[in-house]
Amino acid sequence: MNNQKAPKKEIFANTSFEETRIAILEDGRLAELFWERRSNTNIVGNIYKSVVENVLPGISSAFVNIGLDKNAYIYISDVLGSQHDPIERLLRKDAEIIVQVTKDAIGTKGMKVTMDVSLPGRYLVLTPFQEFVGVSKNIENPEERQRLSEIIKKITAANVLGKKGCIVRTEAESATEAELERELKYLMRLWDSIQKRFETVRPPYLLHKDMDLVLQVARDILSDDVSIYMLDNKDDFQETSEFVAKITPDLKERVKCYDGKTPVFKAFNIDKSIEELRKIKVELANGGSIIIQEAESLCAIDVNTGRFTGSRSQEETVTQTNIEAAQEVARQLRLRNIGGIIVIDFIDMRKASNRHKVVDTLERAVKRDRAKIRILPITRLGLVEMTRERKRESTFSLLTEECPECHGSGRVLSSESIRIKIQREILNLTLGRPGGSLRIVVHPLLADVLKKKQDLIEKNVHRSVKIFSDPQLTWEDYRIILE
């Protein structure tokens, strides 16, 4: 049983004409970020009438046209029908099917869709093509599970659910029968309207658009353990207040409008925390650190002890650092929205019991994360492999692009390498003939380094050299002028 004290949660929303940013703070620290830009609107959750463009039996997949620039991808496990049949029997070219976007386009990959549509409400999720009716496994209290299970069976029978399914969400803890029944009726009406639209429109066509970001957060995250949801846009505040008043009137007073002169993200130190997300090194409180390096399909995280020496043995020091690192890794994965395969290189521990302690800490720490996570046992070398559900691109990918200087490697030529390269080019230009003078123009920081080696450069190129700086030049760029 988890005896951890629940953190104090606050939500802040900043909306401009270009983007909406929503920050979730836990005990005053940034814990999660949501981002929606007008130039790249989020389509996860949208439902479309689509056309099958081509079926690829070799990879058990198909591509469907949902009306966007790039076709969406569907794998056989997301196709309705017998799982024993090959995809070419389940789908045919030009077939018109209903699909829902489950993952946005990430990097070179297009968006992923499923035919197994689901409609989320605040308390319930309606699954029109599944017959299962049950309660979220995240509701751990057995009495509450039993209460909700009895209510959902009663109201689904009364509302003639038919062959549809329904899942009670974690947010439904303490919800009344009337609230659950009202939402189920709403979701049933919504599905009926989607089906009617599907029968009358020509594909590709957007049948249902999920809520915008500020309302999604109000629906999915605003709950009793959130002390405030503060929005700095009056229209968003008005819309969110009306929405919350309908679905959870008890929480309406927690929705506030921010009207301070200092921008909301600056006033609550959120902008500063967002800037930190660009760093690959994260310092730990005890003096250790973690290095986070994201690649397209894998993220590697390295744990270092740094200056922390502990009070007893080396094994204890290492274990304490690894435990703190495990907590911070869980926070950073959620904050940076890192998905896919993640490999964590913890510092080696001799005792198996200490290795288990570290994995237990990691498993407890990721429980606050709403993404699906799978953690494999730690190896003797201290490696932990895990996967985290990826629905949208990471915060790092959103904020940054490939560096034109280092071409995405994160490294540039060393000053010593550039010095030798310049010398080689001078010798090629002068054919190795001695005498005369020349000028070398480089980046200001590089100029300081080369001036210290001026005697060596002159000796190697057999000429007198003058070194100048030009702030317009990049680190690896230079000019050689023969005089």
PyMOL commands that set and color helices and strands:
alter all, ss='L'
color gray80, all
select helices_A, chain A and resi 57-59+76-78+87-90+142-158+170-172+177-200+213-220+234-247+249-254+264-267+270-276+314-336+352-368+395-399+415-430+444-452+454-461
alter helices_A, ss='H'
color red, helices_A
select strands_A, chain A and resi 9-15+19-26+29-37+47-56+61-65+72-75+96-103+112-114+119-120+124-127+133-135+165-168+205-208+226-231+255-257+281-283+289-294+298-304+340-345+373-375+383-388+437-442+464-469+478-482
alter strands_A, ss='S'
color yellow, strands_A
deselect
rebuild
show_as cartoon
